Amino acid sequence: MPAKPIYKVIFYNQNQVYEVYARAIYQSDMYGFIEVEEFVFGERTQMIVDPSEEKLKSEFDQVSRSYIPMHSVIRIDEVDKEGPVKVTDIKGGDKVAQFPFPGGATPPSGGD
């Protein structure tokens, strides 16, 4: 294991599933969020350029800390080394459970 662990964070954001790597993850002081810091991206010397990886690199380029809602986190794994980062679009037929949002109860339709 490396001296400082690397975490793979998979979370849901605006009909997309993000898979990123970071060196620091902890519960935020803001209730209901986790903080992700020190993002890790693959080597820039690779011959093949992945458009989704480039999109994430540019999206998180100037980010020092990201706050992710806990209910959006799918999974967090501690890994030996970073892998390719990904953004995957969710299609209508994909099997992703939607969390029920709290709302008012529907009044019964009764006949008076």
C-alpha positions in Angstrom: 0.0 0.0 0.0 1.3 3.5 -0.7 2.1 5.8 2.2 -1.0 7.8 1.6 -4.1 5.8 0.5 -6.0 6.5 -2.7 -9.7 6.3 -2.8 -12.0 5.6 -5.7 -15.2 7.6 -5.3 -18.2 6.8 -7.5 -21.1 9.2 -7.3 -24.2 10.3 -9.2 -24.5 13.8 -10.6 -27.1 15.2 -13.1 -27.9 11.9 -14.9 -24.2 10.9 -15.0 -22.1 8.6 -12.8 -18.7 10.0 -12.0 -15.7 7.8 -11.0 -12.8 9.8 -9.6 -9.7 9.1 -7.5 -8.6 11.2 -4.5 -6.2 11.0 -1.6 -8.4 12.6 1.1 -12.0 12.0 1.9 -13.8 12.8 5.0 -17.2 13.8 6.5 -17.9 17.5 6.0 -18.9 20.0 8.7 -21.8 20.8 6.3 -24.4 18.3 7.3 -25.1 15.6 4.6 -21.9 16.1 2.6 -18.5 14.4 2.2 -15.4 16.4 1.3 -13.1 15.1 -1.4 -9.6 16.6 -1.8 -6.4 16.0 -3.7 -7.8 14.5 -6.9 -5.6 12.0 -8.6 -5.5 11.7 -12.4 -3.6 9.3 -14.6 -0.3 10.0 -16.4 -0.5 12.6 -19.1 2.1 10.8 -21.2 -0.3 8.2 -22.4 -0.7 7.9 -26.2 -4.5 7.4 -26.1 -6.7 10.3 -25.0 -10.0 9.4 -23.3 -12.5 12.2 -23.8 -14.4 11.5 -20.6 -11.1 11.6 -18.6 -10.1 14.8 -20.3 -13.5 16.3 -19.4 -13.0 15.4 -15.7 -9.5 16.7 -15.7 -10.7 20.1 -16.9 -13.7 20.1 -14.7 -11.7 19.4 -11.5 -8.5 21.2 -12.6 -8.9 24.3 -10.4 -10.9 22.4 -7.6 -9.0 22.0 -4.3 -12.0 20.5 -2.5 -15.3 19.2 -3.6 -18.5 18.7 -1.5 -20.6 15.8 -2.6 -24.0 15.1 -1.1 -23.9 11.8 0.8 -27.1 10.5 -0.9 -25.3 10.9 -4.3 -22.4 8.6 -3.3 -22.7 5.1 -4.8 -19.5 3.7 -3.5 -16.0 4.6 -2.0 -13.2 2.1 -2.2 -9.6 2.3 -1.0 -7.4 1.1 -3.8 -3.7 0.4 -4.4 -3.3 2.8 -7.3 -5.4 5.1 -9.4 -7.1 3.9 -12.6 -8.9 5.7 -15.4 -11.5 8.3 -14.3 -14.9 8.0 -16.0 -18.1 9.8 -16.6 -21.0 7.6 -17.7 -24.3 8.9 -18.9 -27.4 7.2 -17.4 -29.9 6.1 -20.0 -33.6 5.6 -19.3 -33.2 1.8 -19.3 -30.3 1.7 -16.9 -31.0 0.1 -13.5 -30.3 3.0 -11.1 -32.7 3.2 -8.2 -34.2 6.6 -7.6 -34.4 7.7 -4.0 -37.9 8.8 -2.9 -38.0 12.4 -2.1 -40.0 13.5 0.9 -43.3 15.1 0.0 -46.7 15.6 1.2 -49.1 12.7 1.3 -51.7 12.7 -1.5 -55.1 13.3 0.1 -57.5 10.4 -0.4 -60.1 11.0 -3.1 -63.2 10.3 -1.1 -66.8 10.7 -2.2 -68.8 13.0 0.1 
